[in-house]
Amino acid sequence: MLEEEKIIAEIGAKFLSRVKVEKEVWKINAEGMHYRDLNCLLRDISNNGAERIEIHNVYGQRYIGTDLDADIQIDIYGTPGNDLGAFMSGPKLVVHGNAQDGCGNTMNEGRIIIHGHAGDITGYAMRGGKIFIRNDVGYRAGIHMKEYKDKKPQLVIGGTAQDFLAEYMAGGVILVLGLNLAESERCKARFVGTGMHGGVIYVRGDILELGEGTKTMAVGKRDSRVIEGIVREFCGYFGFDFEKVMSTKFRKIMPVSRRPYETLYAH
């Protein structure tokens, strides 16, 4: 039995009308589909060796890609719902549009690439992998980001963020590029790095107002190599000019203390 025929046989009659295969790309029509059915279908296809899936007509279905650990690329056309790629360990999710809240919640590995905006708590507690957003993110992006063993997460924001960016951040890298800002315009985010006690925020230009408990530092050679690698990957996904992006000076934001609240609690 051919591999495609085997997968189709395991999917069952319930979803056959939703799926077609063109040049080894599995295409799913998600219009009106319940998120549980869609995610079950995704898991069936990915667990049986598919390498590329396209999901069309996505209208807010939640948990797409959650807990998947296959080496697979999933292209999403439409607007996925909350917790896109939550607990994910490997896949590459490409959103051809905007994403809602909780994108990359506690993800371990893989990449999420969003050709638009992302909502609140993007990258919540992520401990590995990379998220690239072409435009803006909502409130509390990067909250509770952390590093886990050899994993070091990256959250890359092409535009700007709302309040409480990097709140309680414990590890990893956040890069804010501000590419949609006019000259001399600044990001309006308040309380940046509130409770931050690890990790680093890199920012292109002087566009972020520091929150209490953070400090600005010069970018060193090691930082520059990290920034260049991230920006090059970002430009490759979204078609920006690498040299132009890098022509503006970067700086980094770090926490003042590893224990920002130690004077507030008994110990």
C-alpha positions in Angstrom: 0.0 0.0 0.0 1.3 3.5 -0.9 2.1 5.7 2.1 -0.7 8.2 1.1 -3.2 5.4 0.9 -2.1 4.1 4.3 -2.7 7.5 5.9 -6.0 8.0 4.2 -7.1 4.5 5.4 -6.2 5.4 9.0 -8.0 8.8 8.9 -11.3 7.2 8.3 -14.4 8.2 6.4 -15.3 11.1 8.8 -12.5 13.3 7.4 -12.1 12.1 3.9 -14.0 15.0 2.4 -11.7 17.4 4.2 -8.4 16.2 2.8 -6.7 16.0 -0.5 -3.1 15.4 -1.4 -1.2 17.4 -4.1 2.5 16.8 -4.8 3.0 15.2 -1.3 1.4 18.2 0.4 -1.6 17.3 2.5 -4.4 20.0 2.2 -7.1 20.3 4.8 -10.2 22.4 4.4 -11.0 23.6 8.0 -14.0 25.7 7.2 -16.6 25.1 10.0 -14.5 22.4 11.5 -14.4 21.9 15.3 -11.0 22.5 16.7 -10.9 19.0 18.3 -11.6 17.3 15.0 -9.0 19.5 13.2 -6.3 18.6 15.8 -7.1 14.9 15.7 -6.8 15.0 11.9 -3.5 16.8 12.2 -2.1 14.3 14.6 -3.2 11.4 12.5 -1.5 12.8 9.4 1.7 13.9 11.1 2.1 10.7 13.1 2.0 8.7 9.8 5.0 10.4 8.2 3.6 13.4 6.3 6.2 16.2 5.9 4.0 19.1 4.8 0.4 20.1 5.6 -1.6 23.1 4.5 -4.7 24.1 6.5 -7.1 26.4 4.6 -10.1 28.4 5.9 -8.9 28.6 9.5 -11.3 30.7 11.6 -10.2 30.7 15.2 -9.7 27.0 15.8 -7.6 26.6 19.0 -4.6 24.5 19.9 -3.4 24.0 16.3 -0.1 22.1 16.5 -0.3 21.6 20.3 2.0 18.9 21.6 3.1 17.8 18.1 6.7 16.5 18.0 7.0 15.5 14.4 9.4 17.0 11.9 6.7 18.6 9.8 5.8 22.0 8.3 2.2 23.2 8.7 1.1 26.2 6.7 -2.0 27.9 8.1 -4.2 30.1 6.0 -6.6 32.2 8.0 -6.5 33.2 11.7 -5.7 30.4 14.2 -7.2 30.7 17.7 -5.6 30.7 21.1 -2.6 28.5 22.1 -1.2 27.9 18.7 1.7 25.6 19.0 1.3 25.1 22.8 3.8 22.5 24.2 5.1 22.0 20.7 8.3 20.0 20.3 9.6 20.3 16.7 7.2 21.3 13.9 7.4 24.5 11.9 4.2 26.4 11.9 3.8 29.2 9.3 0.7 31.5 9.7 -0.2 33.4 6.6 -2.1 36.0 8.6 -2.6 37.0 12.2 -2.6 34.8 15.3 -4.6 35.1 18.5 -3.6 34.9 22.1 -1.2 32.5 23.8 0.8 31.6 20.7 3.7 29.3 21.6 2.5 28.7 25.2 5.2 26.6 26.9 6.6 25.4 23.6 9.8 23.3 23.8 11.2 23.2 20.2 10.3 24.2 16.7 9.5 27.5 14.9 6.3 29.6 14.7 6.4 32.2 11.9 3.6 34.7 11.7 3.1 36.9 8.7 1.0 39.4 10.6 0.2 40.3 14.2 0.1 38.1 17.3 -2.1 38.6 20.3 -1.6 38.8 24.1 0.8 36.5 26.1 2.6 35.4 22.9 5.5 33.1 24.0 4.0 32.6 27.5 6.5 30.4 29.5 8.2 29.2 26.3 11.3 27.3 27.2 12.7 26.5 23.7 12.2 27.1 20.0 11.7 30.3 18.1 8.7 32.6 17.4 9.0 35.2 14.6 6.2 37.8 14.2 6.4 40.2 11.3 4.3 42.9 12.9 3.1 43.7 16.5 2.3 41.6 19.5 -0.2 42.3 22.3 0.1 42.6 26.0 2.5 40.5 28.2 4.5 39.0 25.4 7.3 36.8 26.6 5.9 36.6 30.1 7.6 33.9 32.2 10.0 32.9 29.3 12.7 30.6 30.7 15.6 28.4 29.7 15.4 24.7 30.2 18.6 22.7 30.1 20.2 23.4 26.7 17.1 25.1 25.4 17.1 28.9 24.9 13.9 30.3 23.4 13.8 33.3 21.1 10.9 35.7 20.5 11.4 38.1 17.6 9.0 41.0 17.2 9.2 42.9 13.9 7.0 45.7 15.1 6.2 46.7 18.6 4.6 45.4 21.8 2.1 46.4 24.4 2.5 46.7 28.2 4.4 44.3 30.4 6.7 42.9 27.7 9.0 40.3 29.2 7.1 40.3 32.5 8.8 37.9 35.0 11.2 36.9 32.2 13.7 34.2 33.5 15.6 33.3 30.4 15.9 33.3 26.6 16.1 36.2 24.1 13.5 38.8 23.1 14.3 41.0 20.1 12.2 44.0 19.3 12.9 45.6 15.9 10.2 48.4 15.7 10.2 48.3 11.9 6.8 49.8 11.6 7.6 52.9 13.7 8.1 56.3 12.1 11.4 58.1 12.6 11.8 59.2 16.3 8.6 57.4 17.2 8.8 55.1 20.3 7.0 52.0 21.4 4.2 52.8 23.8 4.7 49.7 26.0 4.9 50.4 29.7 6.3 48.3 32.5 8.8 46.6 30.2 10.6 43.8 32.1 8.6 44.1 35.3 9.8 41.3 37.6 12.4 40.3 35.0 15.2 38.2 36.6 16.9 36.5 33.7 17.3 36.5 29.9 17.9 39.5 27.7 15.9 41.9 25.6 17.6 43.3 22.5 16.1 46.4 21.0 16.8 48.1 17.7 17.1 51.8 18.4 15.9 53.8 21.5 12.3 52.7 21.3 11.5 51.0 24.6 11.0 52.7 27.9 12.6 50.6 30.7 10.5 49.2 33.5 11.6 49.4 37.1 14.3 46.8 37.9 15.9 46.8 34.5 19.0 48.5 33.0 20.3 49.3 29.6 23.7 48.0 28.5 25.9 48.2 25.5 25.8 45.4 23.0 29.1 43.5 22.9 30.6 41.3 20.2 28.9 38.1 21.4 25.5 40.0 21.5 26.1 41.3 18.0 26.6 37.7 16.7 23.4 36.6 18.3 21.5 39.6 16.9 22.9 39.2 13.4 21.9 35.5 13.3 18.3 36.2 14.5 17.8 39.2 12.2 19.1 37.3 9.2 16.6 34.5 9.8 13.8 37.1 10.4 14.6 38.8 7.1 14.7 35.5 5.3 11.1 34.7 6.4 9.6 38.1 5.7 11.7 39.7 2.9 13.2 42.6 4.8 16.6 44.0 3.8 19.1 42.6 6.3 21.6 45.5 5.9 19.0 48.1 6.3 17.7 46.5 9.5 21.2 46.2 10.9 22.0 49.8 10.1 20.4 51.0 13.3 22.3 50.7 16.6 21.1 48.0 19.0 21.1 47.9 22.8 20.2 45.4 25.4 18.0 45.4 28.4 18.9 43.3 31.4 17.5 42.8 34.9 19.1 44.7 37.7 18.7 41.7 40.1 18.2 38.0 39.9 15.8 38.3 42.8 13.7 41.4 42.2 11.2 40.8 45.0 13.5 39.5 47.7 12.8 42.5 49.9 9.1 42.1 49.7 8.7 38.6 51.2 9.8 36.8 54.3 12.7 34.4 53.8 
